[in-house]
Amino acid sequence: MRSGRLRNLCIFEAQADGDDGYGNPKSGWTEKCRAWGRILEQTGREALEAGRLEGQSTARLWVRANSDTRLITAADRVVARGKTWQVKTPPSEADKNNELEFVLVSGTAS
């Protein structure tokens, strides 16, 4: 993958675990890693969820494979382009050029 195609800064986040030092469980998300990537957004679609119309966006994300990006799971999320995306699938090897491909979904509860 040529570096000129990696235009989007992607912040991968995982749900916080453990406690806050006072015995209370942590809540929220913590940063796992950052990587430059290429996002190809598919056209939005609207789904009927619980009796109301809800817009969803699906996208594909390609990043360079490294020790951090290989640890991303479907339980994580990505903040990129001013949106929060849920990782729908764990990374798959896109090709022999040392890149990973993710499927992302936006517009769902995270």
SEZAMI-991796 format. One line per 5 residues: number of its first residue (from 1); their letters; for each residue x, y, z of N, C-alpha, C. Coordinates in steps of 0.2 Angstrom, whole numbers, plus 2048, in hexadecimal, padded with zeros to 3 digits. Each point is the difference from the previous one (the first is absolute). Example, Ala and Ser with C-alpha at 12.3 -4.5 7.8 and 13.67 -1.06 7.14 Angstrom:
<recs>
1> AS> 842 7E4 827 7FC 806 800 804 806 800; 7FE 805 7FC 804 806 801 7FC 805 803
</recs>
This chain:
<recs>
1> MRSGR> 804 7FA 800 7FC 806 800 804 806 800; 7FF 805 7FC 804 806 7FF 7FE 805 806; 804 803 803 7FF 804 806 7FB 806 7FE; 800 802 7FA 7FB 806 7FE 7F9 7FE 800; 7FE 7FA 801 7F9 7FE 800 7FE 800 807
6> LRNLC> 805 800 805 7FE 800 807 7FF 807 803; 7FA 802 7FF 7FF 807 801 7FC 801 807; 7FD 7FB 803 7FC 801 805 803 7FD 807; 801 805 805 802 7FE 806 7FB 7FC 804; 801 7FA 802 7FC 7FB 803 802 7FF 807
11> IFEAQ> 7FC 801 805 801 7FF 807 7FC 7FA 802; 804 7FA 801 7FC 7FA 802 7FF 801 808; 7FA 7FE 802 7FF 800 807 7FD 7FA 803; 801 7FE 806 7FE 7FA 803 7FC 802 806; 7FB 7FC 802 7FC 802 806 805 7FF 806
16> ADGDD> 7FF 805 805 804 800 806 7FE 7FB 804; 805 7FD 804 7FF 7FA 804 804 802 807; 7FE 7FC 805 803 801 806 7FC 804 805; 803 803 805 7FD 805 804 803 806 801; 7FD 805 802 803 807 801 804 801 806
21> GYGNP> 802 7FB 804 804 801 806 7FB 800 806; 7FA 801 7FF 7FB 801 806 7FB 7FA 800; 802 7FB 7FB 7FB 7FA 800 7FB 801 7FB; 7FF 806 7FD 7FB 801 7FB 803 7FD 7F9; 7FB 7FD 7FC 803 7FE 7F9 801 806 7FC
26> KSGWT> 805 800 7FC 801 805 7FB 7FB 800 7FA; 7FE 805 7FE 7FB 801 7FA 803 804 7FB; 7FE 7FF 7FA 803 804 7FA 805 7FC 7FC; 803 804 7FC 805 7FD 7FB 807 802 801; 805 7FC 7FF 807 803 801 803 7FE 7F9
31> EKCRA> 805 805 7FE 804 7FF 7FA 804 7FA 800; 800 7FC 7FB 804 7FA 7FF 806 801 7FB; 7FF 804 7FB 805 802 7FB 7FD 804 7FB; 805 803 7FC 7FE 805 7FB 804 7FD 7FA; 7FD 801 7FA 803 7FE 7FA 7FC 804 7FA
36> WGRIL> 804 802 7FB 7FE 803 7FA 7FD 7FB 7FC; 7FA 801 7FD 7FC 7FB 7FC 7FC 804 7FA; 7FD 7FB 7FC 7FC 802 7FB 7F9 7FE 801; 7FB 804 800 7F9 7FE 801 7FD 801 7F9; 7FC 7FB 7FF 7FC 800 7FA 7F9 7FF 802
41> EQTGR> 7FC 805 801 7F9 800 802 7FB 7FE 7FB; 7FC 7FB 802 7FA 7FE 7FB 7FA 805 801; 7FC 800 7FC 7FA 804 800 7FC 7FE 806; 7FD 805 804 7FC 7FE 806 7FA 7FD 7FE; 7FD 7FC 805 7FA 7FD 7FF 7FC 801 807
46> EALEA> 7FA 800 7FF 7FB 801 806 7FD 7F9 802; 800 7FF 806 7FD 7F9 803 7FB 802 805; 7FB 7FC 800 7FB 801 805 802 7FC 807; 801 804 805 803 7FD 806 7FB 802 806; 7FC 7FB 803 7FC 802 805 7FB 805 7FE
51> GRLEG> 7FD 7FF 7FA 7FA 805 7FE 802 806 7FE; 807 802 800 802 806 7FD 805 800 7FB; 801 805 7FB 804 7FF 7FB 807 802 802; 805 7FD 7FF 807 801 802 805 800 7FA; 804 805 7FF 805 800 7FB 806 7FC 802
56> QSTAR> 803 7FC 7FC 806 7FD 801 805 801 7FA; 806 800 802 806 801 7FB 804 7FA 801; 802 7FD 7FA 805 7FB 800 806 802 7FC; 806 7FE 803 806 802 7FC 806 7FA 801; 804 801 7FC 806 7FC 800 806 804 802
61> LWVRA> 805 7FD 804 805 804 802 807 7FB 7FF; 805 803 7FD 806 7FD 7FF 805 804 804; 804 7FC 804 806 803 803 806 7FB 7FF; 806 803 802 806 7FC 800 800 7FB 805; 802 7FA 7FF 800 7FB 805 806 801 805
66> NSDTR> 7FF 800 806 806 800 805 7FD 7FD 807; 804 800 805 7FF 7FC 806 7F9 803 803; 7FF 806 7FF 7FA 804 804 7FA 7FE 7FC; 800 801 7F9 7FA 800 7FC 7FE 7F8 800; 804 7FC 800 7FE 7F9 800 7FC 7FE 806
71> LITAA> 801 804 806 7FC 7FE 806 7F9 803 800; 7FE 803 7FB 7F9 803 800 7FB 7FB 7FF; 7FB 800 804 7FA 7FB 800 7FA 803 7FE; 7FB 7FC 7FF 7F9 803 7FF 7FD 803 806; 803 800 806 7FD 803 806 803 807 800
76> DRVVA> 804 802 7FB 803 807 800 7FC 805 7FC; 803 806 800 7FD 805 7FC 805 804 7FD; 7FE 804 7FB 805 805 7FC 7FD 807 800; 804 805 802 7FE 807 7FF 804 802 7FA; 7FC 802 7FB 803 803 7FA 7FB 804 7FC
81> RGKTW> 803 805 7FC 7FC 805 7FC 7FA 803 805; 801 801 806 7FB 803 804 7FA 7FB 802; 801 7FA 7FF 7FB 7FB 801 803 7FA 805; 7FB 7FD 803 802 7FA 804 7FD 7FA 7FC; 805 7FC 7FF 7FE 7FA 7FC 801 7F9 804
86> QVKTP> 7FB 7FC 800 801 7FA 803 804 7FB 7FC; 805 7FC 802 803 7FB 7FC 7FB 7FA 800; 7FE 7FE 7FA 7FC 7FB 7FF 803 7F9 7FF; 806 800 7FD 804 7FA 7FF 807 801 802; 803 7FB 803 807 801 802 804 801 7F9
91> PSEAD> 807 802 801 804 801 7FA 801 7FA 7FC; 800 801 7F9 802 7FA 7FC 805 803 7FB; 805 7FC 7FF 805 801 7FB 7FD 802 7F9; 801 806 7FE 7FD 803 7FA 804 7FD 7FA; 807 800 801 804 7FE 7FA 807 7FF 803
96> KNNEL> 805 7FE 7FC 806 7FF 802 805 806 801; 7FC 806 800 804 807 801 800 802 807; 7FF 7FB 805 800 802 807 7FB 805 802; 7F9 7FE 7FE 7FB 805 802 7FA 7FB 803; 7FC 803 804 7FB 7FD 803 7F9 804 7FE
101> EFVLV> 7FB 7FC 7FF 7F9 803 7FE 7FB 7FE 805; 7FD 806 802 7FA 7FF 805 7FA 802 7FD; 7FA 7FE 802 7F9 802 7FF 7FE 804 806; 7FE 806 7FE 7FD 805 806 7F9 801 7FF; 7FC 802 805 7F9 802 800 800 806 804
106> SGTAS> 7FC 805 7FE 7FF 806 803 7F8 801 801; 7FE 803 805 7F9 801 801 7FC 7FB 804; 804 7FC 803 7FD 7FA 805 802 802 807; 7FD 7FD 805 802 801 807 806 7FD 801; 805 804 803 806 7FD 802 802 800 807
</recs>
